Amino acid sequence: MTFRAGLIGILLAILINIWVTVSEFAVRSSLMTIAHIPVIVLCPLFLLTAVINPALTALRPAWRLTTVELFGIFSMGLIASTIPGFGFANYFFRVIIPPHYFASTENQWAELIFPYLPNWLVIPNDNQALTWFFEGLPDGASIPWDDWFIPIFWWVLLVGALSLAGTSLIVLLRKQWVEYEKLTFPLVQIPLIMIQQDDAHPLPPYLRNKLFWIGFSIPTFILGWNIINYFIPDMGNIPIGTSFVTNVGIGRDFPVVPIKINFLVLAFAFFTNVEVLFSIWFFQGTATLLTGLLNKFGVSAAAGTNSLNSVMLSHYFGGFVVVVLWSVWTARRHLMAVFKHALGRPSKLNDQEEIISYRSAIFCLVASMVYIAGWLAMSGISVPVILVFLATLFILFLGIARIVAETGLAYLDMPVNANEFTVGLIGSGNMTPPSLVSLALANVYARNWRLFSMTSLSHLLYGVRAIGAQQMRLFGMLCIAGGIGLLTVILWTIYMGYNPNQITTFAGAGDGTGAAGVGYSQIIVTWMKNKTVISSIEQYFFGAGVLVAGGLTALRYYFPAWPIHPIGYAIAGSNVVRVVTFSIFLAWLVKVIVLRVGGVSLYKNTQPIFIGMLSGYVLMVVVASIVDAIWFPGQGHSIHTW
């Protein structure tokens, strides 16, 4: 990792966090950080490999960025992208801002919440800090940074501890996932192809394939046409993309089936195993049918804490837990060897390939978990609740990372939220008010399915081995990228809110952060006034999910040719996956046809089409965001979403 690559990575981290914040809060354009490898990282990578690096090569070949440098820049951008927007910042500001600004006689927050609210974790309004944030800074006044410092300080420490715990877990499991289980990490396959270079030619190999440009032209034409339509409405839209959905009904009591094409999901899914793809859309279909049948009998609306379709969420969460625990069980021998190695006992393991040693990883994991538990206790959560909450939280974090590593799902969120599940499992009536209040504040990280699950890091560690750069000093640069990204998004969001120089198109960033977070505080009142608990029928369905997933896992273990993968069952309750299932089905169908017609050779030959499709799509999404910022500030067009 050279100095110039590190400098470019830092600048990219700053740019990503500023642009995403402006695009989502001020411009109201596309959500560019919602994927596990998002648009805001893929577009700079495409520009680096397709435009900037060839230009540097033409000017002076010695200036050309190497494959390792390109990967390092991509790595820093990917880690930085886990912070702005729906990576972290949206949840963070929606939790720490609303309590002292939106409190009213009607919502009873002052009576029910404030006596138990840890003031060192939320922004006060005693000095009009929140009033000015939402309504604009008065003439002559300065930004009240002091009111923000203490809450941000304590939250940043927790973010660091959670990130360190996640990093340590991934380091301990990397060899198991990459070398023993040989997971393919489909999401990182396209970036790895894009950074490949040919010393004899200024253009990378992927750009010199004609099929790439065929794939590139499809989303470029469609999105380009729709962007022109912003200015000439009579042209009409081409109704293809994430903004256009056709809901197909199959019966009165059955959920509609969303039909839309997501180019990002489609491109990545083409690199996923066909059995996994089949299992995903197959179990999404069975979930739709089962939900409809339960609706007919009035079962799926049973009272509980998981909301949405609580019975079905509980059912498939049971399957999710089984898949996660089974992955840990299959890694037991490796983990025992890791512990022996960390203790200095004879071992065949070599941790010099890891970004930190096994001994350091175990120490950091233990230390960070102790700190997290102490932080939660200081915030008001009782010890038994902390144990249940942390167990649930890290099952979810680990599960997301493990499942994405095998499925290549660009979008995969939490099947349940750990804080809400904890309340339902123990029962709000059995918990103290301080525990309930602090669990609501946990929405900062309990809903976060990108930053703390360490999905990005696990893919980067796979990529380091794939390019043969095991000695690459990645850990320090990733910490720098994450730290600078976090600092940038916090300072820039606060600055935008007060808007002292009137640089944005609205008076307060709170219009896009705080108002939407009212529900995160209001849920405390719901928990206090209503004894929220997982109902008996939810418990039965959770148990049924455990049995079904256990059975599917056993079938696959004892009969390797068994075609249905339990991983599809584990995520069948995800609404985000349901929305993109049609794109997954298309990828499966095309891949099956290609493999049957021409085998692996034809499959590899058709990959450039999907690389081009992804490149054209991410480029046009960013172009559309720039167009929105210039001509439609505050009234942007969200052409990229789930």
C-alpha positions, 0 to 999 in steps of 0.5 A: 500500500503506497503513500499515493494510494493511501492519500487517494483512499483518504480523499475518496473516503471524505468525498463519499461521506460528503456526497452521500450526505448531500445527495440524501439530505439536501438533494433527495436523490438516490440511496447510494450506500444501501448495498453491501458493495454500493454504487458510491464505491463501484462508480469511482472504481470504474472511473479509476480503472476505465478512465484515470489509470489509462490516462496516467499510463498514456502520460507516463507508464510509471504513474500507472496505479498497480493492481494492489494500489487499486485494491487498496483504494477500493478497500478504503472506499468500501469501509468509508461507505459503511458510514454515511446514509443507511450505512450508519449516519441515518440511524445515528442522527435519527436516534440522538436528535429527536427526543428533546426536540419532538417531545410534546404533551401528546407523546408524553416523552417528558413523563415516560422517557426523560426520567430514564434517558441517559443525557450523555447519549442524546443532544440537549436543547437547553441552549437551542442547539436542536431548534437551530439545527432544525430551523436554521442558525440565527444571524450572528450565532455560531454552531453550538459544537459543545452541545454535540461533543459529549454524546458524539464522544461516547457513541464513537467509543461504542462504534469503535468497540463494536467495529473492533469486535466484528473485525476480530470475529472475521479475522478468527473465521477468515481461514475457515470461510475462505480456505476450508469452506471455500466460499466464493464471495460473489460480491467482490468478484466483479471488483477483482476483475476490474482491477486486473491489468495487462502490462502490454496494454493501457486498458484493463482486460475487461474493457477490451471485451466487446460483450462488456460494452453490450452490457454497459449500453443497456442500463446506460441507454435506459437510465440516460433516457429517463434522465433526459425525461427530467427535462423533456417529460413528453418523452416518457420514461422507460419503465425499467429499474428500481423506481418501477415496480409492478405488483402482481397479485395472486389472491386476496389474502396473499402478499403481492409479488413485486416485479422489477429489475435491479441491475445491481442485484442482477449483475452480482447474482450472476456470479452466485452458485445456481443452487443458492440462487434457486433456493432464494427465489424458491423459498421466497415463493413458499413464504408468499404462499404460506403468508397467504394461507396464514392470512386466511386464518388470521394467524400472521397478524398475531400480536408480538414485538417483531411487527411487519408480519411477526409470525413469519418473521419469527418463523424464518428467524428460527431458520436464520439462527440455525444456519448461523449456529451450524456455521459456527459448529462446522468451524469448531475445529478451526476455532480450537486450533486458533485458540491453541495457536493464540496460547502459543501451543504447537499448531499448523496455523500461520496467522501471518496472513491475517491483518492482525494475529490470532492472539491480538484478535482474541484479546481485542474481541474479549476487551471490546465485549467487556467494554460494550457490556460496561457501556450498555450497563452504564446506559441503564440496561440490566445485566441479564438483558445485556446478555440476551441482547448481545447474543442476539446482536452478534448472531445477526451480525455474524449471520449477515456476513456469513450469508452474504459471503455465500449468496452474493446478495447485494441487499440483505438486512436484519431478519429482526432487530436485536433490541426489539427481539430482546424486548419481545423475548424477555417481555417489556413488562419484565424489564426496567424502564431504563433498560427499555429506554436504552434498548430504543437508543440501540437502534443506532447499531441494532438496525445497522446491517452494513457497518457492524456485520463486517460484511465489507471486511470479510470480502476485502480479506478474501480479495487480499488473498485473491490478488496475492497481497497477503502482506499488504498492510491493510488494517491501518489504512482501513482504520484511517478510512473508517475514522476519517469517514465517521468524522467527516459525516458527523461534522458535515451533517451538523454543519448542513443542519445549521447551514450558516452560509446557506449552502444547502437548499433547506433550513435544516438537515433534521428534515431528513434525519430527526423527523424520521426518527420519531418512531425510534423514541415513540416505541419506548412509550409503546413498550411501557404502555403495552406489555410487549412479548413474543406470543405463544404462536410466534414461539411455535413458529420460531421452533418450526423454523428451527426444525425445518432449517435443521432438517434442510441442513441435515439433508444437505450434509448427508446428501451433498447432491441435495439441490435445496440450500437451507440458506435460502430458507434462513433469509426468506423472511427478509422484505428487502430480499423479497423486493429483489427476488425477481432479479435473482430469478432472472439471474438464475434463469440466465445462468442455468441456460448458459451453463446447459448450453455451453457449460463453464466456458460459455458462462465465463465468456458471458460474464463481461456482459454483467460486468458491463451492466453493473458498470453502466448502471453505477455510472448513470446513478451517479450522473443522475445524482449530479444532475439532481444536485445541479438542476433539481436540488431538494426535489431529486429523483431516486432512481436507485433504491431497493 
